[in-house]
Structure formats: C-alpha cells, structure tokens
Amino acid sequence: MEYVELGKSGFKVSVIGLGTWQIGTRLWGWGTDYNESDAIATIHQAIDLGINFIDTAEIYGGGRSEEIIGKAIAGRRDEVFLATKVWLTNLSYDKVIKAAERSIRRLGVDVIDLYQVHWPNPFIPIEQTMRGMEKLVKEGKVRCIGVSNFSVNQLKRAQEALSSEEIVSNQVEYNLLNRKIERDLLPYARQEKVTIIAYSPLAKGILTGKYAPGNIPRDLLRKVDILFSSENLRRANKILEVLREIAERRGKDVSQVALNWLIKEPTILAIPGAKRPQHVKVNVGATGWRLTDEEVKKIDEVSSSFKPERLKSYASIPFRLLRFW
Ligand SMILES: NC(=O)c1ccc[n+]([C@@H]2O[C@H](COP(=O)([O-])OP(=O)(O)OC[C@H]3O[C@@H](n4cnc5c(N)ncnc54)[C@H](OP(=O)(O)O)[C@@H]3O)[C@@H](O)[C@H]2O)c1
C-alpha cells in the first residue's frame, strides 16, 4: 500500500481507501445485497492489506454502516483513520455537534479522524457549521475537518469561516467517466494542498467492466441512474476497451488500471466501495506500480471524449424503475 498526507494535517492515509455506502444500505428492500458477515470480513481484509482510510456517513443505511464499521474495528482502532460525514440537514451549530456525537457512539470510538460536511446546504450558513466543527475539534471529538461535493467557491467560503483549523479534504465524484473537477477544483486543490477524495472512482462499478446493457446492479440508486442506461454503457465500453488492452498487457485487472490512473498524483486518494473481501483485494492491487506516460495519454484521450447521455426529465425516473422491476 502507498500512503499520502491528508491535506496539511500530518496524517498519512492509504491512497486506496474503503468506501462503505454499500455496507448497511437498505432502501425499502431495494438497497444493496450486502450481508453483515461479508461486510465485516471486507473491512478486516482492507485493514489487513494496509488500507487505513475508511469512509462512511451518518446517512448510509441510517447509521447502520457506521455501526457495522464500529463492530469491525473494535480492538483495531489504532489501525484505521475513520472518516464520516454529517448529512446536509444537520449543519446548524447545535445539530452538527449532536450528529458527531451520535456518529461517535455508533462507531464505538472517542474521536472521528475526519469529519466531513456531506453536501453544502444553501439554507444553512456554512459559518454556523464550521463553528460547530471547530468546537468539535477543540473538545477532542474530531481530528480533521473536511467537506464533500463543494465547489471551489464553497470551499473557499468554508475555509474563511474557520478561525484556527484548515479544511484538509474535499470528497467529490472523480473517475474516467466524470472528469469535471479537472477544470477548476483539482488545480485549486493542488495549489492549496487540499486532498481530493475521489468517490465513485470505478464509476459505481462500470469501470470494472462487469456491467452490460441488461445486466446492471439491483440496487435502487444505480437502477435509476442514467449512467447505467444501455446507451451510456455502450459509450463507456470505448474506454473499457482501452483499459482492457492495458490491463492484459500489464497483467492487471481492468479496475486496477482505472484506479491507478486516478491515484497517479498525491493530491488524490480513491475510495472504491466494496462489500466483498475479494473486491478489496483486487482494488489494493491498484497500488505499487505506475502506468507509463504513454498509457496515461491513451486513457486520457479516450476518456476525454466520453459524453454521457443525460436524463431527459426527472419525470422519467419512475418509468426507468418500472422497466427494471
Ligand atoms: N460524498 C458523497 O456524496 C458520496 C457519493 C457516493 C459515494 N460516496 C462514497 O464513495 C464510495 C465509492 O463510491 P461508489 O460506491 O458510488 O462507486 P464505486 O466505488 O465506483 O463502485 C463501487 C461498486 O463497484 C463494484 N466493485 C468495487 N470493487 C470491485 C472489484 N474489484 N471488482 C468488481 N466490482 C467491484 C461493487 O459493485 P457491487 O456492489 O455491485 O458488486 C461496488 O458496489 C461509497 O462507498 C461511499 O463511501 C460518497
């Protein structure tokens, strides 16, 4: 495993972390098909292979993800750097503090290593949230402050709202099918030494190459996601062809090539989501080697021409659901 400094915090975190949205998530029977013992084995596998960065959120499974992580890390607290997130309805000063205390209880720890604002909320001034965050740091309940899904301007405003702390990270979607952050957020993060925590680094599984039109995951969120439309899977296949060719030549897995492309610079760490130990094992294999400049160029070229089909209207979501019922 390779490790990088999280922002300017001095803490070293693994460049491949563990995303845990899929652990604990049940959406009216349409959640992921996780089971708890596999989930715990997955977390243990991750730690055994050198992953120390585990990401969760109070919203995942309504706290269930945090509880399962708490169970899994009991007795191994020192081996992990725990990141969780406060949901956007809990961003007022009082609520952020209470939410952190609830997460601490569910995780069974004394302190959250990285506490992140999950999404900005335009109706609650960020100054209030950050005041709550600083209080949590002062009380020893949080070590580092992060944000998620923040634009450059939102990130600057959040930073300005802090008096003694610095924002160490911004967790955003970044993968070969979505490179929007390269326009302004990534250059800003490099300049300010804010770590980009890349979520959906495998484009929700598409970049593993295992999905095809008619063969997509069962969970509700991905079923209604336009990214999983037959047309988008066909368009993504152009990128997968290049990844497959490189993977074959280098003796790697397709997902390892996709992840290696992401973590080629120290500003970025990736948190592929996994609920099976075998997936973690494969994802860890994205470290310890480097794509050549020529391979990176080839991947850059094909992925920059990817333009996804867009959702025509939100009214089409129920019809998309019915189609897959
Ligand atoms: N901050 C935010 O707003 C936000 C938003 C989304 C996600 N996240 C975080 O980011 C994490 C990752 O994002 P994500 O789950 O959306 O997408 P992802 O990591 O791109 O894809 C995860 C899916 O890929 C499949 N997978 C993973 N490793 C694999 C492997 N080695 N071989 C084959 N399949 C593999 C699994 O599919 P199956 O489960 O179908 O087997 C898994 O559910 C989440 O767990 C969550 O912690 C944060």
The ligand as an SDF file (V2000), in Angstrom:
LIG
                    3D

 48 52  0  0  0  0  0  0  0  0999 V2000
  -19.6220   12.0260   -0.6980 N   0  0  0  0  0  0  0  0  0  0  0  0
  -20.5880   11.5850   -1.4640 C   0  0  0  0  0  0  0  0  0  0  0  0
  -21.5540   12.2980   -1.7790 O   0  0  0  0  0  0  0  0  0  0  0  0
  -20.5120   10.1770   -1.9860 C   0  0  0  0  0  0  0  0  0  0  0  0
  -21.3500    9.7780   -3.0350 C   0  0  0  0  0  0  0  0  0  0  0  0
  -21.2110    8.4600   -3.4880 C   0  0  0  0  0  0  0  0  0  0  0  0
  -20.2860    7.6050   -2.8980 C   0  0  0  0  0  0  0  0  0  0  0  0
  -19.5030    8.0380   -1.8700 N   0  0  0  0  0  0  0  0  0  0  0  0
  -18.5130    7.1410   -1.2290 C   0  0  0  0  0  0  0  0  0  0  0  0
  -17.6640    6.6020   -2.2240 O   0  0  0  0  0  0  0  0  0  0  0  0
  -17.6660    5.1820   -2.1430 C   0  0  0  0  0  0  0  0  0  0  0  0
  -17.4610    4.5940   -3.5150 C   0  0  0  0  0  0  0  0  0  0  0  0
  -18.3710    5.1200   -4.4620 O   0  0  0  0  0  0  0  0  0  0  0  0
  -19.4910    4.2060   -5.1680 P   0  0  0  0  0  0  0  0  0  0  0  0
  -19.8390    3.0910   -4.3010 O   0  0  0  0  0  0  0  0  0  0  0  0
  -20.5430    5.1490   -5.6230 O   0  0  0  0  0  0  0  0  0  0  0  0
  -18.7920    3.7130   -6.5060 O   0  0  0  0  0  0  0  0  0  0  0  0
  -17.5010    2.8680   -6.9110 P   0  0  0  0  0  0  0  0  0  0  0  0
  -16.5610    2.7480   -5.8140 O   0  0  0  0  0  0  0  0  0  0  0  0
  -17.0650    3.4730   -8.1800 O   0  0  0  0  0  0  0  0  0  0  0  0
  -18.1480    1.4480   -7.2670 O   0  0  0  0  0  0  0  0  0  0  0  0
  -18.4890    0.5590   -6.2430 C   0  0  0  0  0  0  0  0  0  0  0  0
  -19.0580   -0.7180   -6.8400 C   0  0  0  0  0  0  0  0  0  0  0  0
  -18.1390   -1.2850   -7.7270 O   0  0  0  0  0  0  0  0  0  0  0  0
  -18.1060   -2.6780   -7.5640 C   0  0  0  0  0  0  0  0  0  0  0  0
  -16.7220   -3.0570   -7.2520 N   0  0  0  0  0  0  0  0  0  0  0  0
  -15.8560   -2.4670   -6.4050 C   0  0  0  0  0  0  0  0  0  0  0  0
  -14.6650   -3.0690   -6.4770 N   0  0  0  0  0  0  0  0  0  0  0  0
  -14.7840   -4.0500   -7.3950 C   0  0  0  0  0  0  0  0  0  0  0  0
  -13.9030   -5.0180   -7.9280 C   0  0  0  0  0  0  0  0  0  0  0  0
  -12.6340   -5.0830   -7.5350 N   0  0  0  0  0  0  0  0  0  0  0  0
  -14.3760   -5.8860   -8.8560 N   0  0  0  0  0  0  0  0  0  0  0  0
  -15.6540   -5.8330   -9.2860 C   0  0  0  0  0  0  0  0  0  0  0  0
  -16.5320   -4.9440   -8.8050 N   0  0  0  0  0  0  0  0  0  0  0  0
  -16.0960   -4.0510   -7.8810 C   0  0  0  0  0  0  0  0  0  0  0  0
  -19.0670   -3.0620   -6.4730 C   0  0  0  0  0  0  0  0  0  0  0  0
  -20.2860   -3.4350   -7.1400 O   0  0  0  0  0  0  0  0  0  0  0  0
  -21.3060   -4.4880   -6.5000 P   0  0  0  0  0  0  0  0  0  0  0  0
  -21.5790   -3.9770   -5.1260 O   0  0  0  0  0  0  0  0  0  0  0  0
  -22.4920   -4.3920   -7.4120 O   0  0  0  0  0  0  0  0  0  0  0  0
  -20.6180   -5.8130   -6.5090 O   0  0  0  0  0  0  0  0  0  0  0  0
  -19.2620   -1.7580   -5.7450 C   0  0  0  0  0  0  0  0  0  0  0  0
  -20.5380   -1.6270   -5.1790 O   0  0  0  0  0  0  0  0  0  0  0  0
  -19.0010    4.8330   -1.4730 C   0  0  0  0  0  0  0  0  0  0  0  0
  -18.9690    3.5730   -0.8520 O   0  0  0  0  0  0  0  0  0  0  0  0
  -19.1180    5.9520   -0.4910 C   0  0  0  0  0  0  0  0  0  0  0  0
  -18.3440    5.6830    0.6560 O   0  0  0  0  0  0  0  0  0  0  0  0
  -19.5930    9.3120   -1.4340 C   0  0  0  0  0  0  0  0  0  0  0  0
  1  2  1  0
  2  3  2  0
  2  4  1  0
  4  5  1  0
  4 48  2  0
  5  6  2  0
  6  7  1  0
  7  8  2  0
  8  9  1  0
  8 48  1  0
  9 10  1  0
  9 46  1  0
 10 11  1  0
 11 12  1  0
 11 44  1  0
 12 13  1  0
 13 14  1  0
 14 15  2  0
 14 16  1  0
 14 17  1  0
 17 18  1  0
 18 19  2  0
 18 20  1  0
 18 21  1  0
 21 22  1  0
 22 23  1  0
 23 24  1  0
 23 42  1  0
 24 25  1  0
 25 26  1  0
 25 36  1  0
 26 27  1  0
 26 35  1  0
 27 28  2  0
 28 29  1  0
 29 30  1  0
 29 35  2  0
 30 31  1  0
 30 32  2  0
 32 33  1  0
 33 34  2  0
 34 35  1  0
 36 37  1  0
 36 42  1  0
 37 38  1  0
 38 39  2  0
 38 40  1  0
 38 41  1  0
 42 43  1  0
 44 45  1  0
 44 46  1  0
 46 47  1  0
M  CHG  2   8   1  16  -1
M  END
$$$$
